Amino acid sequence: MTGLLEVLLTGEAGMTFTRKQRQQARDFVQTLQNINKAPSKIEPLAAVPNL
């Protein structure tokens, strides 16, 4: 994903981006890459003791 972004930002399509917009795009991609996959099954009440 980072490689594709850099191709976009350094190519013709990225010519209209400001320096700030380029950095925001890089930060966004970095954030996406750091998101952890959620567990396949979420049990919200599993930690609640039986009453």
ModelCIF file with pLDDT and N, C-alpha, C, O atoms, coordinates in Angstrom:
data_MODEL
#
_entry.id   MODEL 
#
_entity.id                         1 
_entity.type                       polymer 
_entity.pdbx_number_of_molecules   1 
#
_entity_poly.entity_id                      1 
_entity_poly.type                           'polypeptide(L)' 
_entity_poly.nstd_linkage                   no 
_entity_poly.nstd_monomer                   no 
_entity_poly.pdbx_seq_one_letter_code       MTGLLEVLLTGEAGMTFTRKQRQQARDFVQTLQNINKAPSKIEPLAAVPNL 
_entity_poly.pdbx_seq_one_letter_code_can   MTGLLEVLLTGEAGMTFTRKQRQQARDFVQTLQNINKAPSKIEPLAAVPNL 
_entity_poly.pdbx_strand_id                 A 
#
loop_
_entity_poly_seq.entity_id 
_entity_poly_seq.num 
_entity_poly_seq.mon_id 
_entity_poly_seq.hetero 
1 1  MET n 
1 2  THR n 
1 3  GLY n 
1 4  LEU n 
1 5  LEU n 
1 6  GLU n 
1 7  VAL n 
1 8  LEU n 
1 9  LEU n 
1 10 THR n 
1 11 GLY n 
1 12 GLU n 
1 13 ALA n 
1 14 GLY n 
1 15 MET n 
1 16 THR n 
1 17 PHE n 
1 18 THR n 
1 19 ARG n 
1 20 LYS n 
1 21 GLN n 
1 22 ARG n 
1 23 GLN n 
1 24 GLN n 
1 25 ALA n 
1 26 ARG n 
1 27 ASP n 
1 28 PHE n 
1 29 VAL n 
1 30 GLN n 
1 31 THR n 
1 32 LEU n 
1 33 GLN n 
1 34 ASN n 
1 35 ILE n 
1 36 ASN n 
1 37 LYS n 
1 38 ALA n 
1 39 PRO n 
1 40 SER n 
1 41 LYS n 
1 42 ILE n 
1 43 GLU n 
1 44 PRO n 
1 45 LEU n 
1 46 ALA n 
1 47 ALA n 
1 48 VAL n 
1 49 PRO n 
1 50 ASN n 
1 51 LEU n 
#
_struct_asym.id          A 
_struct_asym.entity_id   1 
#
loop_
_ma_qa_metric.id 
_ma_qa_metric.mode 
_ma_qa_metric.name 
_ma_qa_metric.software_group_id 
_ma_qa_metric.type 
1 global pLDDT . pLDDT 
2 local  pLDDT . pLDDT 
#
_ma_qa_metric_global.metric_id      1 
_ma_qa_metric_global.metric_value   84.96 
_ma_qa_metric_global.model_id       1 
_ma_qa_metric_global.ordinal_id     1 
#
loop_
_ma_qa_metric_local.label_asym_id 
_ma_qa_metric_local.label_comp_id 
_ma_qa_metric_local.label_seq_id 
_ma_qa_metric_local.metric_id 
_ma_qa_metric_local.metric_value 
_ma_qa_metric_local.model_id 
_ma_qa_metric_local.ordinal_id 
A MET 1  2 80.00 1 1  
A THR 2  2 83.00 1 2  
A GLY 3  2 85.00 1 3  
A LEU 4  2 83.00 1 4  
A LEU 5  2 87.00 1 5  
A GLU 6  2 86.00 1 6  
A VAL 7  2 86.00 1 7  
A LEU 8  2 84.00 1 8  
A LEU 9  2 86.00 1 9  
A THR 10 2 87.00 1 10 
A GLY 11 2 87.00 1 11 
A GLU 12 2 87.00 1 12 
A ALA 13 2 82.00 1 13 
A GLY 14 2 86.00 1 14 
A MET 15 2 88.00 1 15 
A THR 16 2 91.00 1 16 
A PHE 17 2 91.00 1 17 
A THR 18 2 92.00 1 18 
A ARG 19 2 92.00 1 19 
A LYS 20 2 95.00 1 20 
A GLN 21 2 93.00 1 21 
A ARG 22 2 90.00 1 22 
A GLN 23 2 92.00 1 23 
A GLN 24 2 93.00 1 24 
A ALA 25 2 91.00 1 25 
A ARG 26 2 91.00 1 26 
A ASP 27 2 93.00 1 27 
A PHE 28 2 92.00 1 28 
A VAL 29 2 91.00 1 29 
A GLN 30 2 91.00 1 30 
A THR 31 2 91.00 1 31 
A LEU 32 2 88.00 1 32 
A GLN 33 2 87.00 1 33 
A ASN 34 2 87.00 1 34 
A ILE 35 2 87.00 1 35 
A ASN 36 2 81.00 1 36 
A LYS 37 2 78.00 1 37 
A ALA 38 2 73.00 1 38 
A PRO 39 2 74.00 1 39 
A SER 40 2 78.00 1 40 
A LYS 41 2 82.00 1 41 
A ILE 42 2 78.00 1 42 
A GLU 43 2 81.00 1 43 
A PRO 44 2 79.00 1 44 
A LEU 45 2 81.00 1 45 
A ALA 46 2 78.00 1 46 
A ALA 47 2 78.00 1 47 
A VAL 48 2 81.00 1 48 
A PRO 49 2 81.00 1 49 
A ASN 50 2 74.00 1 50 
A LEU 51 2 61.00 1 51 
#
loop_
_atom_site.group_PDB 
_atom_site.id 
_atom_site.type_symbol 
_atom_site.label_atom_id 
_atom_site.label_alt_id 
_atom_site.label_comp_id 
_atom_site.label_asym_id 
_atom_site.label_entity_id 
_atom_site.label_seq_id 
_atom_site.pdbx_PDB_ins_code 
_atom_site.Cartn_x 
_atom_site.Cartn_y 
_atom_site.Cartn_z 
_atom_site.occupancy 
_atom_site.B_iso_or_equiv 
_atom_site.pdbx_formal_charge 
_atom_site.auth_seq_id 
_atom_site.auth_comp_id 
_atom_site.auth_asym_id 
_atom_site.auth_atom_id 
_atom_site.pdbx_PDB_model_num 
ATOM 1   N N  . MET A 1 1  ? 0.825   -1.179  0.000   1.00 80.00 ? 1  MET A N  1 
ATOM 2   C CA . MET A 1 1  ? 0.000   0.000   0.000   1.00 80.00 ? 1  MET A CA 1 
ATOM 3   C C  . MET A 1 1  ? 0.879   1.257   0.000   1.00 80.00 ? 1  MET A C  1 
ATOM 4   O O  . MET A 1 1  ? 0.585   2.228   -0.696  1.00 80.00 ? 1  MET A O  1 
ATOM 5   N N  . THR A 1 2  ? 1.943   1.226   0.776   1.00 83.00 ? 2  THR A N  1 
ATOM 6   C CA . THR A 1 2  ? 2.848   2.383   0.826   1.00 83.00 ? 2  THR A CA 1 
ATOM 7   C C  . THR A 1 2  ? 3.485   2.634   -0.529  1.00 83.00 ? 2  THR A C  1 
ATOM 8   O O  . THR A 1 2  ? 3.604   3.781   -0.960  1.00 83.00 ? 2  THR A O  1 
ATOM 9   N N  . GLY A 1 3  ? 3.895   1.566   -1.202  1.00 85.00 ? 3  GLY A N  1 
ATOM 10  C CA . GLY A 1 3  ? 4.507   1.708   -2.524  1.00 85.00 ? 3  GLY A CA 1 
ATOM 11  C C  . GLY A 1 3  ? 3.562   2.327   -3.528  1.00 85.00 ? 3  GLY A C  1 
ATOM 12  O O  . GLY A 1 3  ? 3.955   3.195   -4.308  1.00 85.00 ? 3  GLY A O  1 
ATOM 13  N N  . LEU A 1 4  ? 2.316   1.886   -3.513  1.00 83.00 ? 4  LEU A N  1 
ATOM 14  C CA . LEU A 1 4  ? 1.320   2.455   -4.430  1.00 83.00 ? 4  LEU A CA 1 
ATOM 15  C C  . LEU A 1 4  ? 1.083   3.930   -4.146  1.00 83.00 ? 4  LEU A C  1 
ATOM 16  O O  . LEU A 1 4  ? 0.943   4.735   -5.066  1.00 83.00 ? 4  LEU A O  1 
ATOM 17  N N  . LEU A 1 5  ? 1.040   4.277   -2.869  1.00 87.00 ? 5  LEU A N  1 
ATOM 18  C CA . LEU A 1 5  ? 0.845   5.680   -2.501  1.00 87.00 ? 5  LEU A CA 1 
ATOM 19  C C  . LEU A 1 5  ? 2.005   6.533   -3.013  1.00 87.00 ? 5  LEU A C  1 
ATOM 20  O O  . LEU A 1 5  ? 1.789   7.620   -3.549  1.00 87.00 ? 5  LEU A O  1 
ATOM 21  N N  . GLU A 1 6  ? 3.223   6.046   -2.848  1.00 86.00 ? 6  GLU A N  1 
ATOM 22  C CA . GLU A 1 6  ? 4.380   6.817   -3.300  1.00 86.00 ? 6  GLU A CA 1 
ATOM 23  C C  . GLU A 1 6  ? 4.383   6.986   -4.813  1.00 86.00 ? 6  GLU A C  1 
ATOM 24  O O  . GLU A 1 6  ? 4.773   8.040   -5.316  1.00 86.00 ? 6  GLU A O  1 
ATOM 25  N N  . VAL A 1 7  ? 3.956   5.966   -5.539  1.00 86.00 ? 7  VAL A N  1 
ATOM 26  C CA . VAL A 1 7  ? 3.840   6.086   -6.999  1.00 86.00 ? 7  VAL A CA 1 
ATOM 27  C C  . VAL A 1 7  ? 2.829   7.177   -7.339  1.00 86.00 ? 7  VAL A C  1 
ATOM 28  O O  . VAL A 1 7  ? 3.066   7.993   -8.230  1.00 86.00 ? 7  VAL A O  1 
ATOM 29  N N  . LEU A 1 8  ? 1.709   7.189   -6.631  1.00 84.00 ? 8  LEU A N  1 
ATOM 30  C CA . LEU A 1 8  ? 0.688   8.207   -6.869  1.00 84.00 ? 8  LEU A CA 1 
ATOM 31  C C  . LEU A 1 8  ? 1.225   9.599   -6.546  1.00 84.00 ? 8  LEU A C  1 
ATOM 32  O O  . LEU A 1 8  ? 1.079   10.524  -7.345  1.00 84.00 ? 8  LEU A O  1 
ATOM 33  N N  . LEU A 1 9  ? 1.843   9.746   -5.381  1.00 86.00 ? 9  LEU A N  1 
ATOM 34  C CA . LEU A 1 9  ? 2.283   11.070  -4.943  1.00 86.00 ? 9  LEU A CA 1 
ATOM 35  C C  . LEU A 1 9  ? 3.426   11.634  -5.773  1.00 86.00 ? 9  LEU A C  1 
ATOM 36  O O  . LEU A 1 9  ? 3.533   12.851  -5.923  1.00 86.00 ? 9  LEU A O  1 
ATOM 37  N N  . THR A 1 10 ? 4.279   10.777  -6.314  1.00 87.00 ? 10 THR A N  1 
ATOM 38  C CA . THR A 1 10 ? 5.412   11.279  -7.096  1.00 87.00 ? 10 THR A CA 1 
ATOM 39  C C  . THR A 1 10 ? 5.118   11.328  -8.584  1.00 87.00 ? 10 THR A C  1 
ATOM 40  O O  . THR A 1 10 ? 5.918   11.853  -9.358  1.00 87.00 ? 10 THR A O  1 
ATOM 41  N N  . GLY A 1 11 ? 3.982   10.789  -8.992  1.00 87.00 ? 11 GLY A N  1 
ATOM 42  C CA . GLY A 1 11 ? 3.618   10.794  -10.408 1.00 87.00 ? 11 GLY A CA 1 
ATOM 43  C C  . GLY A 1 11 ? 2.796   12.006  -10.781 1.00 87.00 ? 11 GLY A C  1 
ATOM 44  O O  . GLY A 1 11 ? 2.652   12.949  -10.004 1.00 87.00 ? 11 GLY A O  1 
ATOM 45  N N  . GLU A 1 12 ? 2.266   11.961  -11.977 1.00 87.00 ? 12 GLU A N  1 
ATOM 46  C CA . GLU A 1 12 ? 1.490   13.079  -12.515 1.00 87.00 ? 12 GLU A CA 1 
ATOM 47  C C  . GLU A 1 12 ? 0.255   13.378  -11.666 1.00 87.00 ? 12 GLU A C  1 
ATOM 48  O O  . GLU A 1 12 ? -0.107  14.540  -11.479 1.00 87.00 ? 12 GLU A O  1 
ATOM 49  N N  . ALA A 1 13 ? -0.385  12.338  -11.159 1.00 82.00 ? 13 ALA A N  1 
ATOM 50  C CA . ALA A 1 13 ? -1.587  12.537  -10.348 1.00 82.00 ? 13 ALA A CA 1 
ATOM 51  C C  . ALA A 1 13 ? -1.278  13.289  -9.051  1.00 82.00 ? 13 ALA A C  1 
ATOM 52  O O  . ALA A 1 13 ? -2.132  14.014  -8.540  1.00 82.00 ? 13 ALA A O  1 
ATOM 53  N N  . GLY A 1 14 ? -0.081  13.126  -8.525  1.00 86.00 ? 14 GLY A N  1 
ATOM 54  C CA . GLY A 1 14 ? 0.287   13.777  -7.276  1.00 86.00 ? 14 GLY A CA 1 
ATOM 55  C C  . GLY A 1 14 ? 0.789   15.196  -7.421  1.00 86.00 ? 14 GLY A C  1 
ATOM 56  O O  . GLY A 1 14 ? 1.065   15.863  -6.424  1.00 86.00 ? 14 GLY A O  1 
ATOM 57  N N  . MET A 1 15 ? 0.911   15.665  -8.649  1.00 88.00 ? 15 MET A N  1 
ATOM 58  C CA . MET A 1 15 ? 1.442   17.011  -8.886  1.00 88.00 ? 15 MET A CA 1 
ATOM 59  C C  . MET A 1 15 ? 0.577   18.103  -8.258  1.00 88.00 ? 15 MET A C  1 
ATOM 60  O O  . MET A 1 15 ? 1.086   19.166  -7.902  1.00 88.00 ? 15 MET A O  1 
ATOM 61  N N  . THR A 1 16 ? -0.711  17.851  -8.122  1.00 91.00 ? 16 THR A N  1 
ATOM 62  C CA . THR A 1 16 ? -1.603  18.885  -7.589  1.00 91.00 ? 16 THR A CA 1 
ATOM 63  C C  . THR A 1 16 ? -1.689  18.869  -6.068  1.00 91.00 ? 16 THR A C  1 
ATOM 64  O O  . THR A 1 16 ? -2.305  19.754  -5.474  1.00 91.00 ? 16 THR A O  1 
ATOM 65  N N  . PHE A 1 17 ? -1.075  17.864  -5.427  1.00 91.00 ? 17 PHE A N  1 
ATOM 66  C CA . PHE A 1 17 ? -1.106  17.770  -3.967  1.00 91.00 ? 17 PHE A CA 1 
ATOM 67  C C  . PHE A 1 17 ? -0.127  18.762  -3.359  1.00 91.00 ? 17 PHE A C  1 
ATOM 68  O O  . PHE A 1 17 ? 0.968   18.963  -3.886  1.00 91.00 ? 17 PHE A O  1 
ATOM 69  N N  . THR A 1 18 ? -0.517  19.378  -2.258  1.00 92.00 ? 18 THR A N  1 
ATOM 70  C CA . THR A 1 18 ? 0.415   20.224  -1.514  1.00 92.00 ? 18 THR A CA 1 
ATOM 71  C C  . THR A 1 18 ? 1.294   19.318  -0.651  1.00 92.00 ? 18 THR A C  1 
ATOM 72  O O  . THR A 1 18 ? 1.002   18.133  -0.488  1.00 92.00 ? 18 THR A O  1 
ATOM 73  N N  . ARG A 1 19 ? 2.355   19.872  -0.108  1.00 92.00 ? 19 ARG A N  1 
ATOM 74  C CA . ARG A 1 19 ? 3.230   19.099  0.775   1.00 92.00 ? 19 ARG A CA 1 
ATOM 75  C C  . ARG A 1 19 ? 2.434   18.564  1.976   1.00 92.00 ? 19 ARG A C  1 
ATOM 76  O O  . ARG A 1 19 ? 2.621   17.419  2.390   1.00 92.00 ? 19 ARG A O  1 
ATOM 77  N N  . LYS A 1 20 ? 1.553   19.397  2.525   1.00 95.00 ? 20 LYS A N  1 
ATOM 78  C CA . LYS A 1 20 ? 0.731   18.987  3.668   1.00 95.00 ? 20 LYS A CA 1 
ATOM 79  C C  . LYS A 1 20 ? -0.202  17.835  3.280   1.00 95.00 ? 20 LYS A C  1 
ATOM 80  O O  . LYS A 1 20 ? -0.366  16.889  4.050   1.00 95.00 ? 20 LYS A O  1 
ATOM 81  N N  . GLN A 1 21 ? -0.806  17.909  2.105   1.00 93.00 ? 21 GLN A N  1 
ATOM 82  C CA . GLN A 1 21 ? -1.703  16.843  1.654   1.00 93.00 ? 21 GLN A CA 1 
ATOM 83  C C  . GLN A 1 21 ? -0.942  15.532  1.439   1.00 93.00 ? 21 GLN A C  1 
ATOM 84  O O  . GLN A 1 21 ? -1.461  14.458  1.744   1.00 93.00 ? 21 GLN A O  1 
ATOM 85  N N  . ARG A 1 22 ? 0.261   15.615  0.925   1.00 90.00 ? 22 ARG A N  1 
ATOM 86  C CA . ARG A 1 22 ? 1.078   14.401  0.751   1.00 90.00 ? 22 ARG A CA 1 
ATOM 87  C C  . ARG A 1 22 ? 1.372   13.752  2.098   1.00 90.00 ? 22 ARG A C  1 
ATOM 88  O O  . ARG A 1 22 ? 1.279   12.533  2.243   1.00 90.00 ? 22 ARG A O  1 
ATOM 89  N N  . GLN A 1 23 ? 1.729   14.576  3.083   1.00 92.00 ? 23 GLN A N  1 
ATOM 90  C CA . GLN A 1 23 ? 2.032   14.043  4.411   1.00 92.00 ? 23 GLN A CA 1 
ATOM 91  C C  . GLN A 1 23 ? 0.779   13.450  5.048   1.00 92.00 ? 23 GLN A C  1 
ATOM 92  O O  . GLN A 1 23 ? 0.855   12.412  5.707   1.00 92.00 ? 23 GLN A O  1 
ATOM 93  N N  . GLN A 1 24 ? -0.366  14.092  4.862   1.00 93.00 ? 24 GLN A N  1 
ATOM 94  C CA . GLN A 1 24 ? -1.612  13.558  5.407   1.00 93.00 ? 24 GLN A CA 1 
ATOM 95  C C  . GLN A 1 24 ? -1.949  12.205  4.789   1.00 93.00 ? 24 GLN A C  1 
ATOM 96  O O  . GLN A 1 24 ? -2.414  11.301  5.483   1.00 93.00 ? 24 GLN A O  1 
ATOM 97  N N  . ALA A 1 25 ? -1.717  12.067  3.501   1.00 91.00 ? 25 ALA A N  1 
ATOM 98  C CA . ALA A 1 25 ? -1.961  10.793  2.823   1.00 91.00 ? 25 ALA A CA 1 
ATOM 99  C C  . ALA A 1 25 ? -1.023  9.723   3.365   1.00 91.00 ? 25 ALA A C  1 
ATOM 100 O O  . ALA A 1 25 ? -1.451  8.594   3.602   1.00 91.00 ? 25 ALA A O  1 
ATOM 101 N N  . ARG A 1 26 ? 0.233   10.053  3.564   1.00 91.00 ? 26 ARG A N  1 
ATOM 102 C CA . ARG A 1 26 ? 1.192   9.097   4.121   1.00 91.00 ? 26 ARG A CA 1 
ATOM 103 C C  . ARG A 1 26 ? 0.795   8.695   5.543   1.00 91.00 ? 26 ARG A C  1 
ATOM 104 O O  . ARG A 1 26 ? 0.855   7.517   5.898   1.00 91.00 ? 26 ARG A O  1 
ATOM 105 N N  . ASP A 1 27 ? 0.390   9.669   6.352   1.00 93.00 ? 27 ASP A N  1 
ATOM 106 C CA . ASP A 1 27 ? -0.035  9.382   7.722   1.00 93.00 ? 27 ASP A CA 1 
ATOM 107 C C  . ASP A 1 27 ? -1.263  8.474   7.735   1.00 93.00 ? 27 ASP A C  1 
ATOM 108 O O  . ASP A 1 27 ? -1.357  7.563   8.557   1.00 93.00 ? 27 ASP A O  1 
ATOM 109 N N  . PHE A 1 28 ? -2.199  8.723   6.826   1.00 92.00 ? 28 PHE A N  1 
ATOM 110 C CA . PHE A 1 28 ? -3.411  7.914   6.745   1.00 92.00 ? 28 PHE A CA 1 
ATOM 111 C C  . PHE A 1 28 ? -3.087  6.463   6.400   1.00 92.00 ? 28 PHE A C  1 
ATOM 112 O O  . PHE A 1 28 ? -3.606  5.539   7.025   1.00 92.00 ? 28 PHE A O  1 
ATOM 113 N N  . VAL A 1 29 ? -2.227  6.269   5.403   1.00 91.00 ? 29 VAL A N  1 
ATOM 114 C CA . VAL A 1 29 ? -1.845  4.915   5.006   1.00 91.00 ? 29 VAL A CA 1 
ATOM 115 C C  . VAL A 1 29 ? -1.115  4.220   6.149   1.00 91.00 ? 29 VAL A C  1 
ATOM 116 O O  . VAL A 1 29 ? -1.340  3.036   6.400   1.00 91.00 ? 29 VAL A O  1 
ATOM 117 N N  . GLN A 1 30 ? -0.253  4.939   6.836   1.00 91.00 ? 30 GLN A N  1 
ATOM 118 C CA . GLN A 1 30 ? 0.468   4.359   7.970   1.00 91.00 ? 30 GLN A CA 1 
ATOM 119 C C  . GLN A 1 30 ? -0.516  3.926   9.060   1.00 91.00 ? 30 GLN A C  1 
ATOM 120 O O  . GLN A 1 30 ? -0.353  2.861   9.657   1.00 91.00 ? 30 GLN A O  1 
ATOM 121 N N  . THR A 1 31 ? -1.521  4.738   9.315   1.00 91.00 ? 31 THR A N  1 
ATOM 122 C CA . THR A 1 31 ? -2.543  4.394   10.308  1.00 91.00 ? 31 THR A CA 1 
ATOM 123 C C  . THR A 1 31 ? -3.290  3.141   9.891   1.00 91.00 ? 31 THR A C  1 
ATOM 124 O O  . THR A 1 31 ? -3.521  2.260   10.719  1.00 91.00 ? 31 THR A O  1 
ATOM 125 N N  . LEU A 1 32 ? -3.672  3.044   8.629   1.00 88.00 ? 32 LEU A N  1 
ATOM 126 C CA . LEU A 1 32 ? -4.372  1.856   8.148   1.00 88.00 ? 32 LEU A CA 1 
ATOM 127 C C  . LEU A 1 32 ? -3.520  0.599   8.318   1.00 88.00 ? 32 LEU A C  1 
ATOM 128 O O  . LEU A 1 32 ? -4.039  -0.463  8.661   1.00 88.00 ? 32 LEU A O  1 
ATOM 129 N N  . GLN A 1 33 ? -2.240  0.717   8.084   1.00 87.00 ? 33 GLN A N  1 
ATOM 130 C CA . GLN A 1 33 ? -1.368  -0.442  8.176   1.00 87.00 ? 33 GLN A CA 1 
ATOM 131 C C  . GLN A 1 33 ? -1.146  -0.888  9.617   1.00 87.00 ? 33 GLN A C  1 
ATOM 132 O O  . GLN A 1 33 ? -0.722  -2.020  9.849   1.00 87.00 ? 33 GLN A O  1 
ATOM 133 N N  . ASN A 1 34 ? -1.422  -0.026  10.580  1.00 87.00 ? 34 ASN A N  1 
ATOM 134 C CA . ASN A 1 34 ? -1.227  -0.366  11.990  1.00 87.00 ? 34 ASN A CA 1 
ATOM 135 C C  . ASN A 1 34 ? -2.493  -0.861  12.678  1.00 87.00 ? 34 ASN A C  1 
ATOM 136 O O  . ASN A 1 34 ? -2.462  -1.186  13.865  1.00 87.00 ? 34 ASN A O  1 
ATOM 137 N N  . ILE A 1 35 ? -3.594  -0.922  11.957  1.00 87.00 ? 35 ILE A N  1 
ATOM 138 C CA . ILE A 1 35 ? -4.841  -1.411  12.546  1.00 87.00 ? 35 ILE A CA 1 
ATOM 139 C C  . ILE A 1 35 ? -4.753  -2.921  12.673  1.00 87.00 ? 35 ILE A C  1 
ATOM 140 O O  . ILE A 1 35 ? -4.411  -3.618  11.717  1.00 87.00 ? 35 ILE A O  1 
ATOM 141 N N  . ASN A 1 36 ? -5.063  -3.417  13.854  1.00 81.00 ? 36 ASN A N  1 
ATOM 142 C CA . ASN A 1 36 ? -5.038  -4.857  14.087  1.00 81.00 ? 36 ASN A CA 1 
ATOM 143 C C  . ASN A 1 36 ? -6.360  -5.484  13.673  1.00 81.00 ? 36 ASN A C  1 
ATOM 144 O O  . ASN A 1 36 ? -7.422  -4.876  13.809  1.00 81.00 ? 36 ASN A O  1 
ATOM 145 N N  . LYS A 1 37 ? -6.280  -6.694  13.172  1.00 78.00 ? 37 LYS A N  1 
ATOM 146 C CA . LYS A 1 37 ? -7.472  -7.423  12.772  1.00 78.00 ? 37 LYS A CA 1 
ATOM 147 C C  . LYS A 1 37 ? -8.275  -7.790  14.023  1.00 78.00 ? 37 LYS A C  1 
ATOM 148 O O  . LYS A 1 37 ? -7.715  -8.230  15.027  1.00 78.00 ? 37 LYS A O  1 
ATOM 149 N N  . ALA A 1 38 ? -9.577  -7.607  13.947  1.00 73.00 ? 38 ALA A N  1 
ATOM 150 C CA . ALA A 1 38 ? -10.448 -7.954  15.066  1.00 73.00 ? 38 ALA A CA 1 
ATOM 151 C C  . ALA A 1 38 ? -10.565 -9.476  15.174  1.00 73.00 ? 38 ALA A C  1 
ATOM 152 O O  . ALA A 1 38 ? -10.447 -10.184 14.175  1.00 73.00 ? 38 ALA A O  1 
ATOM 153 N N  . PRO A 1 39 ? -10.797 -9.972  16.387  1.00 74.00 ? 39 PRO A N  1 
ATOM 154 C CA . PRO A 1 39 ? -10.998 -11.415 16.528  1.00 74.00 ? 39 PRO A CA 1 
ATOM 155 C C  . PRO A 1 39 ? -12.210 -11.869 15.723  1.00 74.00 ? 39 PRO A C  1 
ATOM 156 O O  . PRO A 1 39 ? -13.132 -11.091 15.478  1.00 74.00 ? 39 PRO A O  1 
ATOM 157 N N  . SER A 1 40 ? -12.200 -13.121 15.320  1.00 78.00 ? 40 SER A N  1 
ATOM 158 C CA . SER A 1 40 ? -13.284 -13.616 14.472  1.00 78.00 ? 40 SER A CA 1 
ATOM 159 C C  . SER A 1 40 ? -14.629 -13.625 15.196  1.00 78.00 ? 40 SER A C  1 
ATOM 160 O O  . SER A 1 40 ? -15.674 -13.478 14.563  1.00 78.00 ? 40 SER A O  1 
ATOM 161 N N  . LYS A 1 41 ? -14.608 -13.796 16.508  1.00 82.00 ? 41 LYS A N  1 
ATOM 162 C CA . LYS A 1 41 ? -15.856 -13.805 17.265  1.00 82.00 ? 41 LYS A CA 1 
ATOM 163 C C  . LYS A 1 41 ? -15.683 -12.913 18.493  1.00 82.00 ? 41 LYS A C  1 
ATOM 164 O O  . LYS A 1 41 ? -14.766 -13.107 19.291  1.00 82.00 ? 41 LYS A O  1 
ATOM 165 N N  . ILE A 1 42 ? -16.561 -11.952 18.629  1.00 78.00 ? 42 ILE A N  1 
ATOM 166 C CA . ILE A 1 42 ? -16.499 -11.024 19.760  1.00 78.00 ? 42 ILE A CA 1 
ATOM 167 C C  . ILE A 1 42 ? -17.652 -11.356 20.705  1.00 78.00 ? 42 ILE A C  1 
ATOM 168 O O  . ILE A 1 42 ? -18.815 -11.383 20.302  1.00 78.00 ? 42 ILE A O  1 
ATOM 169 N N  . GLU A 1 43 ? -17.312 -11.606 21.962  1.00 81.00 ? 43 GLU A N  1 
ATOM 170 C CA . GLU A 1 43 ? -18.305 -11.906 23.000  1.00 81.00 ? 43 GLU A CA 1 
ATOM 171 C C  . GLU A 1 43 ? -18.280 -10.775 24.024  1.00 81.00 ? 43 GLU A C  1 
ATOM 172 O O  . GLU A 1 43 ? -17.485 -10.827 24.963  1.00 81.00 ? 43 GLU A O  1 
ATOM 173 N N  . PRO A 1 44 ? -19.133 -9.746  23.872  1.00 79.00 ? 44 PRO A N  1 
ATOM 174 C CA . PRO A 1 44 ? -19.068 -8.596  24.767  1.00 79.00 ? 44 PRO A CA 1 
ATOM 175 C C  . PRO A 1 44 ? -19.395 -8.918  26.224  1.00 79.00 ? 44 PRO A C  1 
ATOM 176 O O  . PRO A 1 44 ? -18.948 -8.204  27.121  1.00 79.00 ? 44 PRO A O  1 
ATOM 177 N N  . LEU A 1 45 ? -20.159 -9.969  26.476  1.00 81.00 ? 45 LEU A N  1 
ATOM 178 C CA . LEU A 1 45 ? -20.538 -10.306 27.838  1.00 81.00 ? 45 LEU A CA 1 
ATOM 179 C C  . LEU A 1 45 ? -19.661 -11.398 28.447  1.00 81.00 ? 45 LEU A C  1 
ATOM 180 O O  . LEU A 1 45 ? -19.934 -11.841 29.562  1.00 81.00 ? 45 LEU A O  1 
ATOM 181 N N  . ALA A 1 46 ? -18.638 -11.836 27.763  1.00 78.00 ? 46 ALA A N  1 
ATOM 182 C CA . ALA A 1 46 ? -17.780 -12.913 28.258  1.00 78.00 ? 46 ALA A CA 1 
ATOM 183 C C  . ALA A 1 46 ? -17.076 -12.552 29.555  1.00 78.00 ? 46 ALA A C  1 
ATOM 184 O O  . ALA A 1 46 ? -16.829 -13.431 30.381  1.00 78.00 ? 46 ALA A O  1 
ATOM 185 N N  . ALA A 1 47 ? -16.751 -11.295 29.754  1.00 78.00 ? 47 ALA A N  1 
ATOM 186 C CA . ALA A 1 47 ? -16.039 -10.869 30.963  1.00 78.00 ? 47 ALA A CA 1 
ATOM 187 C C  . ALA A 1 47 ? -16.969 -10.572 32.123  1.00 78.00 ? 47 ALA A C  1 
ATOM 188 O O  . ALA A 1 47 ? -16.500 -10.346 33.238  1.00 78.00 ? 47 ALA A O  1 
ATOM 189 N N  . VAL A 1 48 ? -18.263 -10.565 31.894  1.00 81.00 ? 48 VAL A N  1 
ATOM 190 C CA . VAL A 1 48 ? -19.228 -10.254 32.949  1.00 81.00 ? 48 VAL A CA 1 
ATOM 191 C C  . VAL A 1 48 ? -19.508 -11.533 33.726  1.00 81.00 ? 48 VAL A C  1 
ATOM 192 O O  . VAL A 1 48 ? -19.883 -12.550 33.141  1.00 81.00 ? 48 VAL A O  1 
ATOM 193 N N  . PRO A 1 49 ? -19.325 -11.485 35.059  1.00 81.00 ? 49 PRO A N  1 
ATOM 194 C CA . PRO A 1 49 ? -19.592 -12.684 35.862  1.00 81.00 ? 49 PRO A CA 1 
ATOM 195 C C  . PRO A 1 49 ? -21.084 -13.027 35.865  1.00 81.00 ? 49 PRO A C  1 
ATOM 196 O O  . PRO A 1 49 ? -21.933 -12.140 35.774  1.00 81.00 ? 49 PRO A O  1 
ATOM 197 N N  . ASN A 1 50 ? -21.382 -14.287 35.968  1.00 74.00 ? 50 ASN A N  1 
ATOM 198 C CA . ASN A 1 50 ? -22.782 -14.724 36.065  1.00 74.00 ? 50 ASN A CA 1 
ATOM 199 C C  . ASN A 1 50 ? -23.346 -14.300 37.413  1.00 74.00 ? 50 ASN A C  1 
ATOM 200 O O  . ASN A 1 50 ? -22.734 -14.522 38.457  1.00 74.00 ? 50 ASN A O  1 
ATOM 201 N N  . LEU A 1 51 ? -24.491 -13.702 37.373  1.00 61.00 ? 51 LEU A N  1 
ATOM 202 C CA . LEU A 1 51 ? -25.121 -13.238 38.630  1.00 61.00 ? 51 LEU A CA 1 
ATOM 203 C C  . LEU A 1 51 ? -26.126 -14.225 39.128  1.00 61.00 ? 51 LEU A C  1 
ATOM 204 O O  . LEU A 1 51 ? -26.750 -14.002 40.165  1.00 61.00 ? 51 LEU A O  1 
#
